[in-house]
Amino acid sequence: MRRRSAAMATGATVALCSALLTGASTAAAGTQAAPGARVPASAATWGAAEEVPGTAALNQGGSAQTRSVSCASAGHCSAGGYYTDGSAHQQAFVVVEKHGTWGAAEEVPGTAALNTGGGAAILSVSCASGGSCSAGGDYLDGSGHEQGFVVGERQGTWGTAEDVPGTVVLNRGSAAILSVSCASAGNCSAGGDYTDGSGAYQALVVRETKGTWRTAKELPGIATLNKGGSAAIYSMSCASAGNCSAGGRYYSDNSGDNQAFIASSRHGSWGKAREAPGTATLNTGGRAAIF
């Protein structure tokens, strides 16, 4: 699935930020753990990496990875990724840490019904408070098309995954949620991409209000920038409900040159995407993006 490499870049950034915030050395932060492993931090010292509890039973196909981790407070985190079942299908999983102890990983509720094509993964998790998180990713439907999904955790229990509202209308081929940010429990924003009627990838945004996801829409202004037909939001951050900033990449023309863009929402309304200021001067090689 084409988004796995992009999600990996995001996951690496999360690991580095966690190390710096907990006082761990950058050398420790740069050490790569095996796929599917996690490295918990306590005070200024990293503990020993361990296999995600429960994935040994789930991962019959021998390929699992943790794609995203978010912590609301010390020892209270949630994470997600994918594993391969006995039929060689990729399934999405989530796992919750409480009081410093990780519980058993579980298949994301509801994805078994959605993921008839056998290719699901959590690509982004964001936690506003302990046990209250939202996550998003993608799965393969019965026609082999990628579809975006979202799912919420409330009081430590994950709800049922659902298609991103509105993508049935927008998406003509492939869609995914690549970044989620929660300002408070049940109040989040997310971004990713979808394929429009002409086959071009466009950036999408969607907002969760009081635990309910609203209708996804194309990021305003991105179609004008995205002449080359490949745009996506890779990073989202919300300071308060409905007040967020996002960034990603678009193809400015058919030559394959890509440019970085930024966009902001105020009180739930997104302004127009624009090229990240200063990158036109810097990006002489035609390879810019915000991750």
N, C-alpha and C positions, 0 to 999 in steps of 0.2 A: 504494500500500500504506500502511496507516494509521500504521505506526510510523516512517516516514522522518523526520517532524518531531521526534519524541522523540529519535531517534538523533542528529539534528543538534545538539540542545542539549547532548548529552553530548560530542560532538566538539568543540564550542566550548570547553567546560571543559578538555578535554585540552590544547588549544592554549595556553590561558592558563597552565596549570600548567607546561607545558614552558618557556614563556618566562620565568616567574619563577625556575624552578630553574636555568636556564642563565645568569641574570643579564641577560637581555634586558629592554628597557624595556617597560612596559605599553602604551605607544603602539604599539610594533611588534607586541605580542601582539594588540592589538585590530584590526590591519589584516587584512581579509578577503582570502584568496586566491581565485582562480577555482575553481569546482568541478573536482575531479580533480587540483588542484595541491597541492604540498607545500611547506613552508618549513623547510628544515633549519637547525639552530642550531649554531654553533661558537663555543666560549668565550662571550663576551658579545655577539656580533654575529650577526644573522640573515643568512644568505646569500640569494641571489636565488632566488625561487620558480621551479620548473621543472615541466614536465609529467611526470607519473609515467611512467617509462620503460616502453615496451611498450603503453601504453593507446591510443596512436594506431592501432596495428594492431588491437587488440581492439574499440575503441569505434566500430564502424561506424554505429551509430545516433545518435551525436552527443550522448550524455548520460552522463557518468561523474562519480562523486564518491568521494573518500576519506572514509570514515566514522569510522575509528578508527585511532589510532597508539599503539604502546607501545614503550618503549626499555628494554632491560635494562642497558645501559651506553652510554657516549658512542660514537656512530657505529654502534651495533648495535641496530637497531630492526626492527619489522615493522608493516605497515599493511594495511588492507583496506577494501573498499567495494564499489561495483558499477559496471558499464558496460553499455551497450546494444549488443547485437550487430546483425548485418545484418537479422535478422528482427524487430527492435524489441522483443526480449526482454531483460529485465534479468538480467545474470549477475554472480555474485560473483567478486571478484578479491582476491588477496593479493600483497604485494610485500615483499622483504626488503632491509634495508640492512646491509652488512658493511664494517667499517673506513671508514665514512663515505661509501660509495658504494652507491647504490641499484641493485639488479638489475632485471631486466625483470618487470613484472607478469604474473601468470598466472591463468587461471581456477582457482578453488578445485577441486582434484581431487575427483571424485565428485559435484559439484553438477549436472553435465550430466544424470546419470541421475535425480537427485532432482527437479530443477527443470523438470518437464514442463509446468508452467503459465507459465513464462517470467517469473518475478519473484523473483530471488534477490539477497541482499546480505549482506555481513559488516557487523554492527552493533557488534561489540565485539572488541577484541584485547587480550590481556595476555601479557607476556613475563617469565618468571622469570629467564632468563639468555639470553645471546646465542645465537640460533638455536633456542631452546626456548620456544615460545609456544603458547597455545591461543586459539581464537576461536569466535565463535558469531554466528548471525544467523537469517534466515528465507528461505523459498522458497515458491513456489506449486506445489502438486501438480496432477495432471491434472484434479481437480475444482474447481480455483480456490481451494482452501483454503490458508491460510498454515500452514506447518509450521516448527518450530524445528530447527536443525542445529548441530552442533559439529564442530570439526576441530582437529587438533594439528600443530605443527611440531616436529620433532626434528632437531637438528644441521643446521639450515638447510633442511631439506626438509619440505614440507607433506604430511601424510598424506591419507587419503580422508575426505571429509565423511560424517557419519552423522546420521540422525535422532536427536534427543535421546531416549535410552532412557526408556521409560515414558510418553511423550506419546501414543502410539497408544491407550493406555488412558484417559489424562486428557482429551485434546483432542477436542472435538466440533465444532470449527469453525475455530479460528485460534490459532496458537501462535508464539512467537518467543523467542529468547535476546537480551536487551537489554543485559546487562552480564556480563563475565567478569573474574575476578581470580585470579591465580596466585601462590601463596606460594612455590612451588619448582617445578622442572621436573616436569610431569606431575601436579602436585597443585594443583588449581584448584577454584573454585566459581563457579557462574553462576546468574543469575536472569532472569526475564522474565515472560511470562504465557501463558495458554491459555484456551480457552472451555470451560466445563463443560456438563453436560447440559441445564441450564436456559437456556443462552445467555449466561450471565454470564462476564465476564473475571475470572479469578483469578490471583494471583501464584504462580509456581512457582520452586522451587530445585532444583539438581542439582549433584552433586559429582564431580570427577575424582580418582581415587586411583591413583598409580603408572601414569599414562597411560591408565587405563580409566574411562570415564564410567559412573557408577552410575545407578540409576533415579530419574527426576525425581519430585517430589511437590509437592503444594500446600503453600505456606508455612503452617505451623501458625498458627491464630488469625485468618487473613485473612478467612475466610468470615464470621466473626462481625462483623467491622468493616465488611465490604464490602456493605452493604445495598443500595447502588445498582447493584451488579453490574459494576464496572469497576475492577479493581486490577492493578497491575503493579510489578515491581521494575525500577527504572531505574539503580540504582547499587549496586555490590558492591565491597567491599575486604576482603582477607584478609591478616592479619599473619603467620599461620603456617597450616600445613595443617589444615583443619577448623575454624579459628578466624577467623570473618569477621563483618562487619556489613553490613547492606543497608538500603536505603530506597527509597521510591517513593510511590505515590499510590493512594488508594482513594476510591470514591464512597460517602459515608456514608448517603445516602438517595436517593430517586428525584427529588429536586429538582435534581440536577446539581451539588450542592456536593461538592467533593473535598477530602480531607484527606491530610496527609502521615503516613507510618508508618515505623517502624524495626523491625528484628529482628536478632538475633545468633545465631551458632552457636558452640558450644563442643565441641571434640573431635568435630566432624562432626555434631552434633545441634542442630537449629534450635529455638530457643525460640519462644514465641508473638509474633506481630506485635502492635505496640501503636501507638497514635497518638503521633506525635513530641511529647515533653513540651513544653508551653508554646504549641504551635501553636493550641490551642483558643481561647486568649485573643487571640493575634495575628490569626488567620484569620477576621476578621469578614465578609470578602467571599466566603468559601466557595471559595477557590482556593489550595490549598497542595499542594506536592509536593516530594520530594527527587529531584534529578537528579544 
